[in-house]
Amino acid sequence: MRHIVSIRKIEIDEKKLTLKYIFLKHHISKYRSAGVRFASLLGFSFDDNYHYTRLKKNQVPVKRLPDVLVIGVKKCGTRALLEFLRLHPDVRAAGSEVHFFDKFYHKGFEWYRDKMPPTLEGQITMEKTPSYWVTRSAPKRVYAMNPGVKLLAVLRDPVTRAISDYTQSASKRPSLPRFEDLALINNSAGWGSSSMVDATWPPVRLGVYARPLKRWLRRFPRSRLLLINGERLIVDPAAEMARVQEFLGLKLVITEKHFYFNSTKGFPCLLKSESRSTPHCLGKTKGRSHPYIDPKTIERLRDYYKPFNKQFYQLAGINFGWP
């Protein structure tokens, strides 16, 4: 009889223990997700099975040669691209254009490295100098630094780019001749067959994108170069930045929540940035109003660029749809 009572008592105790186990398991499961979030703040990372590894302790930021270069193109939106990318916590960029591969290559890679921002392991180091795009020796020099570097180039309608380039120069030199007189030869004689595009004028010459692209593609595979649509960067910055983040292997962090469109400037502005938490635009020089240009001059420029644009589209594998 005593044995029967003892057995029943053990069975009851086992049931109580089972119920307690189920109760504890339920509450552990309920609060585990909260615990994971809290632990992640302390430097732990978890996989789906809640195994974790301690992140590396005492990481010290160090200066590294860039993983990514914004190589061009002038007056196509490179500053906007860089400022947008600065919103990403895994991107660190040099504060100003370094001009290493075009002007200061003789100073050596250690000098260049010293110009870079300190970064933690896993962060991207970036530098922007638009003149790299047209520097003949730049592709070879960049390849010597790192054959696996990723390249970003922003491009826009070459006619609009030329006008923007001229507008910037005219703001600094009010005595500069009219755009029409610089872009066309014999334009002072009036519109006619003798008036032709001055292909040697830098703002015009820079819009022939196929030539520099050929040089870069001789050194780097097309997969290493992302061509960014400058018009789309203005109209839909979130969509274009999604392409950039994917190309760089970054988590999608920069989205439409970071932008608003300033109708006065005709340019996207930031709701917040790395340095400021309040809405602001990129600067007085961005979104500058263009002067009136004779439509016939624009028409002549568009005719001039058509064959070059077609060649560029074939090399790039993208039709930007410029008129």
QUICOR-V719827 format. One record per residue. SS is DSSP state (2 for helix, 1 for strand, 0 for the rest). NEAR is the number of other C-alpha atoms within 8 Angstrom. Layout:
# QUICOR-V719827
ss:SS near:NEAR
ss:SS near:NEAR
This chain:
# QUICOR-V719827
ss:0 near:4
ss:2 near:5
ss:2 near:6
ss:2 near:7
ss:2 near:8
ss:2 near:8
ss:2 near:8
ss:2 near:8
ss:2 near:8
ss:2 near:8
ss:2 near:8
ss:2 near:8
ss:2 near:8
ss:2 near:8
ss:2 near:8
ss:2 near:8
ss:2 near:8
ss:2 near:8
ss:2 near:8
ss:2 near:8
ss:2 near:8
ss:2 near:8
ss:2 near:8
ss:2 near:8
ss:2 near:8
ss:2 near:8
ss:2 near:8
ss:2 near:8
ss:2 near:8
ss:2 near:7
ss:2 near:8
ss:2 near:8
ss:2 near:8
ss:2 near:7
ss:2 near:8
ss:2 near:9
ss:2 near:8
ss:2 near:8
ss:2 near:10
ss:2 near:10
ss:2 near:7
ss:0 near:6
ss:0 near:8
ss:1 near:11
ss:1 near:10
ss:1 near:11
ss:0 near:7
ss:0 near:5
ss:0 near:5
ss:0 near:6
ss:0 near:7
ss:1 near:8
ss:1 near:7
ss:1 near:8
ss:0 near:7
ss:0 near:5
ss:0 near:5
ss:0 near:4
ss:0 near:7
ss:0 near:5
ss:0 near:8
ss:1 near:8
ss:1 near:10
ss:0 near:10
ss:0 near:9
ss:0 near:12
ss:0 near:9
ss:1 near:12
ss:1 near:13
ss:1 near:13
ss:1 near:13
ss:1 near:16
ss:0 near:13
ss:0 near:9
ss:0 near:8
ss:0 near:11
ss:0 near:12
ss:2 near:15
ss:2 near:6
ss:2 near:8
ss:2 near:9
ss:2 near:10
ss:2 near:10
ss:2 near:11
ss:2 near:10
ss:0 near:12
ss:0 near:10
ss:0 near:9
ss:0 near:7
ss:0 near:8
ss:1 near:12
ss:1 near:13
ss:1 near:12
ss:0 near:13
ss:0 near:5
ss:0 near:5
ss:0 near:8
ss:0 near:10
ss:0 near:10
ss:0 near:8
ss:0 near:12
ss:0 near:11
ss:0 near:6
ss:0 near:9
ss:2 near:9
ss:2 near:4
ss:2 near:8
ss:0 near:8
ss:2 near:9
ss:2 near:7
ss:2 near:8
ss:2 near:12
ss:2 near:11
ss:2 near:8
ss:0 near:8
ss:0 near:15
ss:0 near:13
ss:1 near:9
ss:1 near:12
ss:0 near:9
ss:0 near:6
ss:0 near:5
ss:0 near:10
ss:1 near:11
ss:1 near:16
ss:1 near:14
ss:1 near:13
ss:1 near:15
ss:0 near:12
ss:2 near:11
ss:2 near:12
ss:2 near:12
ss:2 near:12
ss:2 near:7
ss:0 near:9
ss:0 near:7
ss:0 near:8
ss:2 near:11
ss:2 near:10
ss:2 near:8
ss:2 near:9
ss:2 near:11
ss:2 near:12
ss:2 near:7
ss:2 near:7
ss:0 near:7
ss:0 near:8
ss:0 near:6
ss:0 near:12
ss:1 near:10
ss:1 near:11
ss:1 near:13
ss:1 near:14
ss:1 near:13
ss:1 near:12
ss:0 near:10
ss:0 near:9
ss:2 near:11
ss:2 near:11
ss:2 near:8
ss:2 near:13
ss:2 near:12
ss:2 near:11
ss:2 near:10
ss:2 near:11
ss:2 near:10
ss:2 near:11
ss:2 near:8
ss:2 near:9
ss:2 near:10
ss:2 near:7
ss:2 near:6
ss:0 near:7
ss:0 near:6
ss:0 near:5
ss:0 near:7
ss:0 near:6
ss:0 near:6
ss:2 near:9
ss:2 near:10
ss:2 near:11
ss:2 near:10
ss:2 near:11
ss:1 near:12
ss:1 near:11
ss:0 near:10
ss:2 near:11
ss:2 near:5
ss:2 near:6
ss:0 near:7
ss:0 near:8
ss:0 near:5
ss:0 near:5
ss:0 near:7
ss:0 near:12
ss:1 near:10
ss:1 near:10
ss:0 near:10
ss:0 near:7
ss:0 near:6
ss:0 near:9
ss:2 near:7
ss:2 near:11
ss:2 near:14
ss:2 near:9
ss:0 near:10
ss:0 near:11
ss:0 near:11
ss:2 near:10
ss:2 near:11
ss:2 near:7
ss:2 near:10
ss:2 near:11
ss:2 near:9
ss:2 near:10
ss:2 near:9
ss:2 near:9
ss:2 near:7
ss:2 near:9
ss:0 near:10
ss:0 near:8
ss:2 near:8
ss:2 near:5
ss:2 near:10
ss:1 near:11
ss:1 near:11
ss:1 near:9
ss:1 near:11
ss:1 near:11
ss:2 near:11
ss:2 near:8
ss:2 near:9
ss:2 near:15
ss:2 near:9
ss:2 near:8
ss:0 near:8
ss:2 near:12
ss:2 near:11
ss:2 near:9
ss:2 near:12
ss:2 near:13
ss:2 near:11
ss:2 near:8
ss:2 near:10
ss:2 near:11
ss:2 near:10
ss:2 near:8
ss:0 near:7
ss:0 near:6
ss:0 near:8
ss:0 near:6
ss:0 near:8
ss:0 near:5
ss:0 near:13
ss:0 near:11
ss:2 near:7
ss:2 near:6
ss:2 near:9
ss:1 near:12
ss:1 near:8
ss:1 near:8
ss:1 near:9
ss:0 near:6
ss:0 near:4
ss:0 near:9
ss:0 near:8
ss:1 near:11
ss:1 near:12
ss:1 near:12
ss:1 near:12
ss:0 near:12
ss:0 near:10
ss:0 near:12
ss:0 near:7
ss:0 near:4
ss:0 near:7
ss:0 near:8
ss:0 near:7
ss:0 near:9
ss:1 near:8
ss:0 near:7
ss:0 near:9
ss:0 near:5
ss:0 near:6
ss:0 near:5
ss:0 near:8
ss:0 near:8
ss:0 near:8
ss:0 near:5
ss:0 near:7
ss:0 near:5
ss:0 near:4
ss:0 near:8
ss:0 near:7
ss:2 near:6
ss:2 near:7
ss:2 near:11
ss:2 near:10
ss:2 near:8
ss:2 near:10
ss:2 near:10
ss:2 near:10
ss:2 near:7
ss:2 near:9
ss:2 near:11
ss:2 near:8
ss:2 near:7
ss:2 near:11
ss:2 near:12
ss:2 near:8
ss:2 near:9
ss:2 near:11
ss:2 near:11
ss:2 near:9
ss:2 near:9
ss:2 near:9
ss:0 near:6
ss:0 near:6
ss:0 near:7
ss:0 near:6
ss:0 near:4
ss:0 near:5
ss:0 near:4
